[in-house]
Amino acid sequence: MVRGYVLERSEFNEMRMRLPRSVRRGVRPAPEGHVGLIAQAVTDDDGLPISALYDTAPASLGRQRLRELERRLTELLL
Protein backbone atom coordinates (compact mmCIF):
# COMPACT_ATOMS: atom_id res chain seq x y z
CA MET A 1 0.00 0.00 0.00
CA VAL A 2 1.23 3.53 -0.79
CA ARG A 3 0.40 6.54 1.36
CA GLY A 4 1.00 10.12 0.36
CA TYR A 5 1.45 13.30 2.34
CA VAL A 6 1.56 16.98 1.43
CA LEU A 7 3.33 19.02 4.11
CA GLU A 8 3.61 22.75 4.54
CA ARG A 9 7.07 24.06 3.73
CA SER A 10 8.21 24.57 7.33
CA GLU A 11 6.88 21.19 8.49
CA PHE A 12 8.59 19.38 5.58
CA ASN A 13 11.90 21.15 6.18
CA GLU A 14 11.78 20.32 9.90
CA MET A 15 10.99 16.66 9.11
CA ARG A 16 13.84 16.61 6.58
CA MET A 17 16.31 17.65 9.27
CA ARG A 18 15.31 14.62 11.37
CA LEU A 19 16.11 12.18 8.54
CA PRO A 20 19.40 10.27 8.71
CA ARG A 21 22.14 12.25 6.99
CA SER A 22 22.51 9.63 4.26
CA VAL A 23 18.83 10.06 3.34
CA ARG A 24 18.72 13.81 3.91
CA ARG A 25 21.44 14.40 1.30
CA GLY A 26 19.01 13.23 -1.39
CA VAL A 27 16.07 15.29 -0.14
CA ARG A 28 16.18 18.96 -1.03
CA PRO A 29 14.49 21.49 1.25
CA ALA A 30 11.21 23.01 0.14
CA PRO A 31 11.78 26.57 -1.08
CA GLU A 32 9.44 29.50 -0.41
CA GLY A 33 6.02 28.96 -2.04
CA HIS A 34 6.46 25.18 -2.22
CA VAL A 35 5.11 22.24 -0.25
CA GLY A 36 6.88 19.03 0.67
CA LEU A 37 5.71 15.70 -0.72
CA ILE A 38 6.18 12.24 0.75
CA ALA A 39 5.10 8.96 -0.81
CA GLN A 40 5.56 5.95 1.48
CA ALA A 41 5.13 2.29 0.73
CA VAL A 42 3.87 0.66 3.92
CA THR A 43 3.19 -2.90 5.01
CA ASP A 44 -0.43 -3.99 5.07
CA ASP A 45 -0.09 -5.64 8.47
CA ASP A 46 1.13 -2.84 10.70
CA GLY A 47 1.59 0.16 8.40
CA LEU A 48 5.37 0.31 8.84
CA PRO A 49 7.15 2.20 6.05
CA ILE A 50 9.30 0.05 3.78
CA SER A 51 10.27 2.69 1.22
CA ALA A 52 9.77 6.40 0.69
CA LEU A 53 10.24 9.07 -1.95
CA TYR A 54 10.47 12.78 -1.16
CA ASP A 55 10.00 15.81 -3.39
CA THR A 56 8.80 19.39 -3.39
CA ALA A 57 6.38 21.22 -5.65
CA PRO A 58 4.80 24.64 -5.98
CA ALA A 59 1.89 24.79 -3.55
CA SER A 60 -0.65 25.04 -6.38
CA LEU A 61 0.58 21.76 -7.90
CA GLY A 62 1.09 19.80 -4.66
CA ARG A 63 -1.71 17.23 -5.01
CA GLN A 64 -0.98 16.58 -8.69
CA ARG A 65 2.73 16.08 -8.08
CA LEU A 66 1.98 13.85 -5.09
CA ARG A 67 -0.06 11.51 -7.30
CA GLU A 68 2.87 11.37 -9.74
CA LEU A 69 5.28 10.60 -6.89
CA GLU A 70 2.98 7.83 -5.60
CA ARG A 71 2.82 6.31 -9.10
CA ARG A 72 6.61 6.43 -9.40
CA LEU A 73 7.02 4.65 -6.05
CA THR A 74 4.49 2.01 -7.07
CA GLU A 75 6.37 1.39 -10.32
CA LEU A 76 9.68 1.08 -8.48
CA LEU A 77 8.22 -1.61 -6.23
CA LEU A 78 6.76 -3.75 -9.00
ChimeraX attribute file (.defattr): number of C-alpha atoms within 10 A of each C-alpha:
attribute: neighborCount
match mode: 1-to-1
recipient: residues
	/A:1	10
	/A:2	18
	/A:3	14
	/A:4	18
	/A:5	17
	/A:6	20
	/A:7	19
	/A:8	16
	/A:9	22
	/A:10	16
	/A:11	13
	/A:12	22
	/A:13	18
	/A:14	11
	/A:15	14
	/A:16	20
	/A:17	13
	/A:18	10
	/A:19	12
	/A:20	9
	/A:21	11
	/A:22	8
	/A:23	12
	/A:24	15
	/A:25	11
	/A:26	11
	/A:27	18
	/A:28	13
	/A:29	22
	/A:30	22
	/A:31	14
	/A:32	10
	/A:33	11
	/A:34	20
	/A:35	25
	/A:36	28
	/A:37	26
	/A:38	18
	/A:39	25
	/A:40	23
	/A:41	20
	/A:42	16
	/A:43	13
	/A:44	10
	/A:45	6
	/A:46	7
	/A:47	13
	/A:48	11
	/A:49	15
	/A:50	10
	/A:51	14
	/A:52	16
	/A:53	16
	/A:54	21
	/A:55	20
	/A:56	23
	/A:57	20
	/A:58	16
	/A:59	17
	/A:60	11
	/A:61	12
	/A:62	20
	/A:63	17
	/A:64	10
	/A:65	18
	/A:66	23
	/A:67	15
	/A:68	12
	/A:69	21
	/A:70	22
	/A:71	13
	/A:72	13
	/A:73	18
	/A:74	15
	/A:75	9
	/A:76	9
	/A:77	8
	/A:78	5
